[in-house]
Every structure is written in C-alpha cells, then in structure tokens.
C-alpha cells in the first residue's frame, strides 16, 4: 500500500492534460483518500483513513471511471 500511495500521488501530480474534467474529478477524490491514508494506527488522526478505507476508495474510483 505504501508503494501505491507514493506512485499514485506522483502520477496524479504530474499528469498532463490527458484527462477529461469528469475523470479529473473522480481521480481527485482518490487523491484525497490517498493523501489521508495513514498506515500506522498509533499515528492516525480522525481525519486519516486506514488501508481498508483506502481500498474501498480505490474500488469506488474504478467503478466510477468505468460506469
């Protein structure tokens, strides 16, 4: 999950203009979730999410992109 986090944040920040406004909106929600992901429960605040919540956000994003 840590590798996914780093790669997704890098890819989203460096993405060119190759996506539609709808795609951007959907992927931005995942960006927010990835940014809120905290793998360490002892460091997690109420605004952070755990791995299961991140996986759910990724699945939601995938289904929204291909709806």
C-alpha positions in Angstrom: 0.0 0.0 0.0 2.9 2.4 0.7 4.2 1.9 -2.9 0.7 2.6 -4.3 0.5 5.7 -2.2 3.8 7.2 -3.4 3.2 6.2 -7.0 -0.4 7.5 -7.2 0.5 10.8 -5.6 3.4 11.3 -8.0 1.3 10.2 -11.1 -1.6 12.4 -10.2 0.5 15.5 -9.5 2.5 15.0 -12.8 -0.5 14.1 -15.0 -0.8 16.2 -18.1 -3.9 17.4 -19.7 -4.8 14.0 -21.0 -7.9 13.5 -18.8 -11.4 14.9 -19.0 -12.9 17.1 -16.3 -15.0 14.1 -15.2 -12.0 11.8 -14.9 -10.1 14.5 -13.0 -12.9 14.9 -10.5 -13.1 11.2 -9.9 -9.4 10.8 -9.6 -9.1 13.8 -7.4 -11.4 12.1 -4.8 -8.9 9.1 -4.8 -6.0 11.6 -4.5 -7.7 13.0 -1.3 -8.1 9.5 0.1 -4.5 8.5 -0.7 -3.3 11.7 0.9 -5.4 10.9 4.0 -4.1 7.3 4.3 -2.0 6.6 7.4 -0.8 3.1 7.7 0.2 3.4 11.4 -2.8 3.2 13.7 -0.9 4.9 16.5 -0.3 8.0 14.3 -3.7 8.0 12.7 -5.9 11.0 13.4 -9.7 11.2 13.0 -9.1 12.8 9.5 -6.9 9.9 8.4 -8.0 6.6 6.8 -6.8 3.1 7.2 -5.9 0.5 4.5 -9.4 -0.9 4.2 -10.9 2.6 3.7 -8.2 3.3 1.0 -9.0 0.1 -0.8 -12.7 1.0 -0.7 -11.9 4.4 -2.2 -9.9 2.8 -4.9 -12.6 0.4 -5.8 -15.2 3.2 -5.9 -12.9 5.2 -8.1 -12.5 2.3 -10.5 -16.2 1.7 -10.8 -16.9 5.4 -11.3 -14.3 5.6 -14.0 -15.8 2.7 -15.9 -19.5 3.4 -15.2 
